Amino acid sequence: MLFPKKVKHRKWQTQRLSQKNLNRPDTRGVTLAFGSFGMKALTPARVTSNQIESARKVLTRATAKTGKLWIRIFPDRPVTSKPAEVGMGSGKGDPKHYVFQVRPGRILFEIDGVDEKIARSHLRQAGMKLPVKTAIVVR
């Protein structure tokens, strides 16, 4: 699983964005930079490190020994939670896992060095592991 090596501030504020701001297309990371095929997010969501790892495993099978895979997102936002049946007060909970806030238009994965048919099928399978609707983009 992916998570930061060092964190200066262990707990972040929640940053509850309005639906209007979440649906606004992303401005960075929206074009293919490395590979020939990519997976682009169409809806906003928080993608956990477990979900990224699960999609990575599917894509690694596609690349085998010839292809190359790039993961364009990194989960650096901590999500905290308090244990069950703990009363109110006494501070914020401990970090539980890490997520990446995805907005529409962001390229999530890129793949190169494999046949188009194989790349499309594996990118589609990897997209099913994520909580966002995805589209396959080609250079």
PyMOL commands that place a pseudoatom at each C-alpha (Angstrom):
pseudoatom trace, name=CA, resn=MET, resi=1, chain=A, elem=C, hetatm=0, pos=[0.000, 0.000, 0.000]
pseudoatom trace, name=CA, resn=LEU, resi=2, chain=A, elem=C, hetatm=0, pos=[1.058, 3.553, -0.650]
pseudoatom trace, name=CA, resn=PHE, resi=3, chain=A, elem=C, hetatm=0, pos=[1.454, 6.043, 2.163]
pseudoatom trace, name=CA, resn=PRO, resi=4, chain=A, elem=C, hetatm=0, pos=[3.846, 8.924, 2.920]
pseudoatom trace, name=CA, resn=LYS, resi=5, chain=A, elem=C, hetatm=0, pos=[7.228, 8.111, 4.444]
pseudoatom trace, name=CA, resn=LYS, resi=6, chain=A, elem=C, hetatm=0, pos=[7.313, 11.182, 6.644]
pseudoatom trace, name=CA, resn=VAL, resi=7, chain=A, elem=C, hetatm=0, pos=[4.433, 13.442, 7.562]
pseudoatom trace, name=CA, resn=LYS, resi=8, chain=A, elem=C, hetatm=0, pos=[4.996, 16.786, 9.168]
pseudoatom trace, name=CA, resn=HIS, resi=9, chain=A, elem=C, hetatm=0, pos=[1.333, 17.177, 10.079]
pseudoatom trace, name=CA, resn=ARG, resi=10, chain=A, elem=C, hetatm=0, pos=[-0.255, 13.788, 10.843]
pseudoatom trace, name=CA, resn=LYS, resi=11, chain=A, elem=C, hetatm=0, pos=[-3.842, 15.055, 10.788]
pseudoatom trace, name=CA, resn=TRP, resi=12, chain=A, elem=C, hetatm=0, pos=[-5.404, 17.283, 8.141]
pseudoatom trace, name=CA, resn=GLN, resi=13, chain=A, elem=C, hetatm=0, pos=[-8.601, 19.278, 8.354]
pseudoatom trace, name=CA, resn=THR, resi=14, chain=A, elem=C, hetatm=0, pos=[-11.573, 17.632, 6.674]
pseudoatom trace, name=CA, resn=GLN, resi=15, chain=A, elem=C, hetatm=0, pos=[-12.015, 20.200, 3.858]
pseudoatom trace, name=CA, resn=ARG, resi=16, chain=A, elem=C, hetatm=0, pos=[-15.657, 19.537, 3.085]
pseudoatom trace, name=CA, resn=LEU, resi=17, chain=A, elem=C, hetatm=0, pos=[-15.944, 20.835, -0.468]
pseudoatom trace, name=CA, resn=SER, resi=18, chain=A, elem=C, hetatm=0, pos=[-19.269, 21.704, -2.022]
pseudoatom trace, name=CA, resn=GLN, resi=19, chain=A, elem=C, hetatm=0, pos=[-20.545, 19.468, -4.829]
pseudoatom trace, name=CA, resn=LYS, resi=20, chain=A, elem=C, hetatm=0, pos=[-20.010, 22.364, -7.253]
pseudoatom trace, name=CA, resn=ASN, resi=21, chain=A, elem=C, hetatm=0, pos=[-16.299, 22.569, -6.407]
pseudoatom trace, name=CA, resn=LEU, resi=22, chain=A, elem=C, hetatm=0, pos=[-15.831, 18.786, -6.496]
pseudoatom trace, name=CA, resn=ASN, resi=23, chain=A, elem=C, hetatm=0, pos=[-17.358, 18.517, -9.975]
pseudoatom trace, name=CA, resn=ARG, resi=24, chain=A, elem=C, hetatm=0, pos=[-15.102, 21.243, -11.348]
pseudoatom trace, name=CA, resn=PRO, resi=25, chain=A, elem=C, hetatm=0, pos=[-12.591, 19.610, -13.748]
pseudoatom trace, name=CA, resn=ASP, resi=26, chain=A, elem=C, hetatm=0, pos=[-9.012, 19.225, -12.588]
pseudoatom trace, name=CA, resn=THR, resi=27, chain=A, elem=C, hetatm=0, pos=[-6.404, 21.493, -14.159]
pseudoatom trace, name=CA, resn=ARG, resi=28, chain=A, elem=C, hetatm=0, pos=[-3.225, 19.505, -13.426]
pseudoatom trace, name=CA, resn=GLY, resi=29, chain=A, elem=C, hetatm=0, pos=[-2.422, 15.984, -14.559]
pseudoatom trace, name=CA, resn=VAL, resi=30, chain=A, elem=C, hetatm=0, pos=[-5.049, 15.922, -17.312]
pseudoatom trace, name=CA, resn=THR, resi=31, chain=A, elem=C, hetatm=0, pos=[-2.939, 14.844, -20.308]
pseudoatom trace, name=CA, resn=LEU, resi=32, chain=A, elem=C, hetatm=0, pos=[-0.916, 11.725, -21.044]
pseudoatom trace, name=CA, resn=ALA, resi=33, chain=A, elem=C, hetatm=0, pos=[2.690, 12.481, -20.111]
pseudoatom trace, name=CA, resn=PHE, resi=34, chain=A, elem=C, hetatm=0, pos=[4.470, 9.107, -20.179]
pseudoatom trace, name=CA, resn=GLY, resi=35, chain=A, elem=C, hetatm=0, pos=[2.541, 6.217, -21.743]
pseudoatom trace, name=CA, resn=SER, resi=36, chain=A, elem=C, hetatm=0, pos=[0.475, 5.568, -24.852]
pseudoatom trace, name=CA, resn=PHE, resi=37, chain=A, elem=C, hetatm=0, pos=[-2.718, 4.561, -23.013]
pseudoatom trace, name=CA, resn=GLY, resi=38, chain=A, elem=C, hetatm=0, pos=[-4.204, 6.016, -19.857]
pseudoatom trace, name=CA, resn=MET, resi=39, chain=A, elem=C, hetatm=0, pos=[-7.140, 5.916, -17.488]
pseudoatom trace, name=CA, resn=LYS, resi=40, chain=A, elem=C, hetatm=0, pos=[-8.934, 9.213, -16.899]
pseudoatom trace, name=CA, resn=ALA, resi=41, chain=A, elem=C, hetatm=0, pos=[-11.383, 9.914, -14.063]
pseudoatom trace, name=CA, resn=LEU, resi=42, chain=A, elem=C, hetatm=0, pos=[-14.833, 11.211, -15.067]
pseudoatom trace, name=CA, resn=THR, resi=43, chain=A, elem=C, hetatm=0, pos=[-16.345, 11.672, -11.587]
pseudoatom trace, name=CA, resn=PRO, resi=44, chain=A, elem=C, hetatm=0, pos=[-15.004, 12.986, -8.270]
pseudoatom trace, name=CA, resn=ALA, resi=45, chain=A, elem=C, hetatm=0, pos=[-14.170, 10.638, -5.377]
pseudoatom trace, name=CA, resn=ARG, resi=46, chain=A, elem=C, hetatm=0, pos=[-11.644, 9.816, -2.694]
pseudoatom trace, name=CA, resn=VAL, resi=47, chain=A, elem=C, hetatm=0, pos=[-9.469, 6.904, -3.809]
pseudoatom trace, name=CA, resn=THR, resi=48, chain=A, elem=C, hetatm=0, pos=[-7.853, 4.942, -0.975]
pseudoatom trace, name=CA, resn=SER, resi=49, chain=A, elem=C, hetatm=0, pos=[-4.387, 3.438, -1.075]
pseudoatom trace, name=CA, resn=ASN, resi=50, chain=A, elem=C, hetatm=0, pos=[-5.923, -0.076, -1.058]
pseudoatom trace, name=CA, resn=GLN, resi=51, chain=A, elem=C, hetatm=0, pos=[-7.949, 0.702, -4.179]
pseudoatom trace, name=CA, resn=ILE, resi=52, chain=A, elem=C, hetatm=0, pos=[-4.879, 2.072, -5.975]
pseudoatom trace, name=CA, resn=GLU, resi=53, chain=A, elem=C, hetatm=0, pos=[-2.936, -1.067, -5.054]
pseudoatom trace, name=CA, resn=SER, resi=54, chain=A, elem=C, hetatm=0, pos=[-5.718, -3.333, -6.295]
pseudoatom trace, name=CA, resn=ALA, resi=55, chain=A, elem=C, hetatm=0, pos=[-5.846, -1.530, -9.666]
pseudoatom trace, name=CA, resn=ARG, resi=56, chain=A, elem=C, hetatm=0, pos=[-2.033, -1.624, -9.877]
pseudoatom trace, name=CA, resn=LYS, resi=57, chain=A, elem=C, hetatm=0, pos=[-2.023, -5.415, -9.509]
pseudoatom trace, name=CA, resn=VAL, resi=58, chain=A, elem=C, hetatm=0, pos=[-4.421, -5.770, -12.464]
pseudoatom trace, name=CA, resn=LEU, resi=59, chain=A, elem=C, hetatm=0, pos=[-2.310, -3.472, -14.643]
pseudoatom trace, name=CA, resn=THR, resi=60, chain=A, elem=C, hetatm=0, pos=[0.967, -5.163, -13.652]
pseudoatom trace, name=CA, resn=ARG, resi=61, chain=A, elem=C, hetatm=0, pos=[-0.388, -8.419, -15.068]
pseudoatom trace, name=CA, resn=ALA, resi=62, chain=A, elem=C, hetatm=0, pos=[-0.984, -6.632, -18.386]
pseudoatom trace, name=CA, resn=THR, resi=63, chain=A, elem=C, hetatm=0, pos=[2.491, -5.132, -18.639]
pseudoatom trace, name=CA, resn=ALA, resi=64, chain=A, elem=C, hetatm=0, pos=[4.271, -8.448, -17.914]
pseudoatom trace, name=CA, resn=LYS, resi=65, chain=A, elem=C, hetatm=0, pos=[7.959, -8.054, -18.825]
pseudoatom trace, name=CA, resn=THR, resi=66, chain=A, elem=C, hetatm=0, pos=[7.647, -5.808, -21.880]
pseudoatom trace, name=CA, resn=GLY, resi=67, chain=A, elem=C, hetatm=0, pos=[5.379, -2.975, -20.758]
pseudoatom trace, name=CA, resn=LYS, resi=68, chain=A, elem=C, hetatm=0, pos=[5.759, -0.073, -18.359]
pseudoatom trace, name=CA, resn=LEU, resi=69, chain=A, elem=C, hetatm=0, pos=[3.247, 1.290, -15.854]
pseudoatom trace, name=CA, resn=TRP, resi=70, chain=A, elem=C, hetatm=0, pos=[2.981, 4.753, -14.291]
pseudoatom trace, name=CA, resn=ILE, resi=71, chain=A, elem=C, hetatm=0, pos=[0.786, 5.588, -11.293]
pseudoatom trace, name=CA, resn=ARG, resi=72, chain=A, elem=C, hetatm=0, pos=[-0.044, 9.287, -11.555]
pseudoatom trace, name=CA, resn=ILE, resi=73, chain=A, elem=C, hetatm=0, pos=[-1.735, 9.694, -8.153]
pseudoatom trace, name=CA, resn=PHE, resi=74, chain=A, elem=C, hetatm=0, pos=[-0.388, 9.310, -4.628]
pseudoatom trace, name=CA, resn=PRO, resi=75, chain=A, elem=C, hetatm=0, pos=[-2.508, 9.052, -1.451]
pseudoatom trace, name=CA, resn=ASP, resi=76, chain=A, elem=C, hetatm=0, pos=[-1.179, 11.691, 0.933]
pseudoatom trace, name=CA, resn=ARG, resi=77, chain=A, elem=C, hetatm=0, pos=[-4.391, 12.857, 2.652]
pseudoatom trace, name=CA, resn=PRO, resi=78, chain=A, elem=C, hetatm=0, pos=[-4.874, 11.130, 6.038]
pseudoatom trace, name=CA, resn=VAL, resi=79, chain=A, elem=C, hetatm=0, pos=[-8.363, 10.021, 7.079]
pseudoatom trace, name=CA, resn=THR, resi=80, chain=A, elem=C, hetatm=0, pos=[-8.878, 9.808, 10.828]
pseudoatom trace, name=CA, resn=SER, resi=81, chain=A, elem=C, hetatm=0, pos=[-11.449, 7.934, 12.892]
pseudoatom trace, name=CA, resn=LYS, resi=82, chain=A, elem=C, hetatm=0, pos=[-12.102, 7.363, 16.565]
pseudoatom trace, name=CA, resn=PRO, resi=83, chain=A, elem=C, hetatm=0, pos=[-12.559, 3.863, 18.009]
pseudoatom trace, name=CA, resn=ALA, resi=84, chain=A, elem=C, hetatm=0, pos=[-16.034, 2.420, 18.522]
pseudoatom trace, name=CA, resn=GLU, resi=85, chain=A, elem=C, hetatm=0, pos=[-18.018, 3.513, 21.603]
pseudoatom trace, name=CA, resn=VAL, resi=86, chain=A, elem=C, hetatm=0, pos=[-15.710, 6.374, 22.546]
pseudoatom trace, name=CA, resn=GLY, resi=87, chain=A, elem=C, hetatm=0, pos=[-17.375, 9.490, 23.940]
pseudoatom trace, name=CA, resn=MET, resi=88, chain=A, elem=C, hetatm=0, pos=[-17.284, 12.943, 22.419]
pseudoatom trace, name=CA, resn=GLY, resi=89, chain=A, elem=C, hetatm=0, pos=[-14.314, 15.178, 23.145]
pseudoatom trace, name=CA, resn=SER, resi=90, chain=A, elem=C, hetatm=0, pos=[-10.732, 14.180, 23.953]
pseudoatom trace, name=CA, resn=GLY, resi=91, chain=A, elem=C, hetatm=0, pos=[-9.434, 15.287, 20.556]
pseudoatom trace, name=CA, resn=LYS, resi=92, chain=A, elem=C, hetatm=0, pos=[-9.364, 14.014, 17.012]
pseudoatom trace, name=CA, resn=GLY, resi=93, chain=A, elem=C, hetatm=0, pos=[-9.004, 10.319, 16.165]
pseudoatom trace, name=CA, resn=ASP, resi=94, chain=A, elem=C, hetatm=0, pos=[-5.862, 8.602, 14.938]
pseudoatom trace, name=CA, resn=PRO, resi=95, chain=A, elem=C, hetatm=0, pos=[-5.040, 8.328, 11.209]
pseudoatom trace, name=CA, resn=LYS, resi=96, chain=A, elem=C, hetatm=0, pos=[-6.785, 5.251, 9.804]
pseudoatom trace, name=CA, resn=HIS, resi=97, chain=A, elem=C, hetatm=0, pos=[-5.761, 5.281, 6.125]
pseudoatom trace, name=CA, resn=TYR, resi=98, chain=A, elem=C, hetatm=0, pos=[-4.657, 7.595, 3.315]
pseudoatom trace, name=CA, resn=VAL, resi=99, chain=A, elem=C, hetatm=0, pos=[-6.637, 8.796, 0.290]
pseudoatom trace, name=CA, resn=PHE, resi=100, chain=A, elem=C, hetatm=0, pos=[-6.227, 10.910, -2.847]
pseudoatom trace, name=CA, resn=GLN, resi=101, chain=A, elem=C, hetatm=0, pos=[-8.982, 13.381, -3.736]
pseudoatom trace, name=CA, resn=VAL, resi=102, chain=A, elem=C, hetatm=0, pos=[-9.717, 12.766, -7.450]
pseudoatom trace, name=CA, resn=ARG, resi=103, chain=A, elem=C, hetatm=0, pos=[-11.516, 15.371, -9.552]
pseudoatom trace, name=CA, resn=PRO, resi=104, chain=A, elem=C, hetatm=0, pos=[-12.872, 14.844, -13.080]
pseudoatom trace, name=CA, resn=GLY, resi=105, chain=A, elem=C, hetatm=0, pos=[-10.250, 14.873, -15.838]
pseudoatom trace, name=CA, resn=ARG, resi=106, chain=A, elem=C, hetatm=0, pos=[-7.326, 13.560, -13.781]
pseudoatom trace, name=CA, resn=ILE, resi=107, chain=A, elem=C, hetatm=0, pos=[-5.161, 10.849, -15.373]
pseudoatom trace, name=CA, resn=LEU, resi=108, chain=A, elem=C, hetatm=0, pos=[-4.863, 8.017, -12.823]
pseudoatom trace, name=CA, resn=PHE, resi=109, chain=A, elem=C, hetatm=0, pos=[-2.702, 5.402, -14.580]
pseudoatom trace, name=CA, resn=GLU, resi=110, chain=A, elem=C, hetatm=0, pos=[-0.631, 5.250, -17.764]
pseudoatom trace, name=CA, resn=ILE, resi=111, chain=A, elem=C, hetatm=0, pos=[0.599, 2.158, -19.580]
pseudoatom trace, name=CA, resn=ASP, resi=112, chain=A, elem=C, hetatm=0, pos=[2.983, 1.646, -22.497]
pseudoatom trace, name=CA, resn=GLY, resi=113, chain=A, elem=C, hetatm=0, pos=[4.715, -1.161, -24.359]
pseudoatom trace, name=CA, resn=VAL, resi=114, chain=A, elem=C, hetatm=0, pos=[1.678, -3.433, -24.747]
pseudoatom trace, name=CA, resn=ASP, resi=115, chain=A, elem=C, hetatm=0, pos=[-0.851, -4.128, -27.499]
pseudoatom trace, name=CA, resn=GLU, resi=116, chain=A, elem=C, hetatm=0, pos=[-3.863, -1.769, -27.636]
pseudoatom trace, name=CA, resn=LYS, resi=117, chain=A, elem=C, hetatm=0, pos=[-6.393, -4.571, -27.156]
pseudoatom trace, name=CA, resn=ILE, resi=118, chain=A, elem=C, hetatm=0, pos=[-4.620, -5.857, -24.037]
pseudoatom trace, name=CA, resn=ALA, resi=119, chain=A, elem=C, hetatm=0, pos=[-4.157, -2.336, -22.658]
pseudoatom trace, name=CA, resn=ARG, resi=120, chain=A, elem=C, hetatm=0, pos=[-7.839, -1.464, -23.104]
pseudoatom trace, name=CA, resn=SER, resi=121, chain=A, elem=C, hetatm=0, pos=[-9.096, -4.658, -21.457]
pseudoatom trace, name=CA, resn=HIS, resi=122, chain=A, elem=C, hetatm=0, pos=[-6.786, -4.339, -18.443]
pseudoatom trace, name=CA, resn=LEU, resi=123, chain=A, elem=C, hetatm=0, pos=[-7.438, -0.607, -17.996]
pseudoatom trace, name=CA, resn=ARG, resi=124, chain=A, elem=C, hetatm=0, pos=[-11.173, -1.377, -18.014]
pseudoatom trace, name=CA, resn=GLN, resi=125, chain=A, elem=C, hetatm=0, pos=[-10.696, -4.093, -15.357]
pseudoatom trace, name=CA, resn=ALA, resi=126, chain=A, elem=C, hetatm=0, pos=[-8.575, -1.750, -13.224]
pseudoatom trace, name=CA, resn=GLY, resi=127, chain=A, elem=C, hetatm=0, pos=[-11.238, 0.952, -13.527]
pseudoatom trace, name=CA, resn=MET, resi=128, chain=A, elem=C, hetatm=0, pos=[-13.751, -1.404, -11.933]
pseudoatom trace, name=CA, resn=LYS, resi=129, chain=A, elem=C, hetatm=0, pos=[-11.591, -1.549, -8.802]
pseudoatom trace, name=CA, resn=LEU, resi=130, chain=A, elem=C, hetatm=0, pos=[-11.877, 2.221, -8.286]
pseudoatom trace, name=CA, resn=PRO, resi=131, chain=A, elem=C, hetatm=0, pos=[-14.825, 4.255, -6.923]
pseudoatom trace, name=CA, resn=VAL, resi=132, chain=A, elem=C, hetatm=0, pos=[-14.782, 6.621, -9.938]
pseudoatom trace, name=CA, resn=LYS, resi=133, chain=A, elem=C, hetatm=0, pos=[-16.164, 6.310, -13.432]
pseudoatom trace, name=CA, resn=THR, resi=134, chain=A, elem=C, hetatm=0, pos=[-13.242, 6.124, -15.824]
pseudoatom trace, name=CA, resn=ALA, resi=135, chain=A, elem=C, hetatm=0, pos=[-12.497, 6.473, -19.517]
pseudoatom trace, name=CA, resn=ILE, resi=136, chain=A, elem=C, hetatm=0, pos=[-9.582, 5.118, -21.517]
pseudoatom trace, name=CA, resn=VAL, resi=137, chain=A, elem=C, hetatm=0, pos=[-7.539, 7.723, -23.359]
pseudoatom trace, name=CA, resn=VAL, resi=138, chain=A, elem=C, hetatm=0, pos=[-5.063, 7.102, -26.165]
pseudoatom trace, name=CA, resn=ARG, resi=139, chain=A, elem=C, hetatm=0, pos=[-2.158, 9.303, -27.252]
for i in range(1, 139): cmd.bond("trace and resi %d" % i, "trace and resi %d" % (i + 1))
show_as sticks, trace
zoom trace
